[in-house]
Amino acid sequence: MISIFLSVCISSLLFVIFKLFDKFKINSFQAIVCNYIVACICGIIAYPKSIEISQLVAFDWFPFTFVLGIIFISVFNFMAITTQRNGLSVVAVASKMSLIIPIIFGIFVYHETLSILKSLGILLALVAVYLVTSKPSSNNTKGSLLFPLLVFVGSGVIDTSLKYLQTAFVAEADFPIFSATLFGAAAFIGIIAFIYLALRKKLNLEGKNIIAGIILGIANYFSIVYLIKALSYPKLDSSTLFTVNNVSILLLSTFIGILFFKERLTRKNNLGIILAILGIILVSLASI
């Protein structure tokens, strides 16, 4: 249970860091690339054994890491944009209500049952995502919904993939090196982008972006490690764990946004948060 608690706290911290990027004029892309380099280093340090590239390639999960790496760095950029444009509550709901994606995956792949409660919970989740990301009519354009939607889909794919790999391929002792490889793949993609921008003379690295990336990278590493550890908790199935984890992150992030960043919610947003909580509770009850 400690892993779940730490996963909730650190994942909420990520959203706060993204919010502060805007305040301190941090270049999100530069910080995110640096973040993955740092997160990869953290995983290598945490792995108790020495590892060589030839040994790394031998792991069954290795081929999946590059695809996930691309998704990781893409979703992180979408999260940063969503946090700065739409606020903490929006990015929290968009990312954490994505739990319906691994649930649907479980229904079709693992033949889990689709009860009335679970169906209603999934429906409420979809409505909640729309309501919480809705802004007043002057700002409610297709562009304002695009990035929350990308966060929603991308986060769901990540959660589904991590659960599948953790179940099928990753031994508990290999969590650090598995995480390091995921982050390393994302960093590799980012470094290629850095090189491209440098060749076009459009890259201007700043010290504050690197410092921000280091802070983000440490938090990001531990958020994934504790999520993977929580997924291996034997007394909770994945549906229940995702609901407990995600609703807690949603509530904590929204509370922080209101308390520390003076974020204002419309009636639609408030209704969306209520429906999000209700939907998660229904899915959780259906999993008992």
Disulfide bonds with the S-S distance in Angstrom:
none
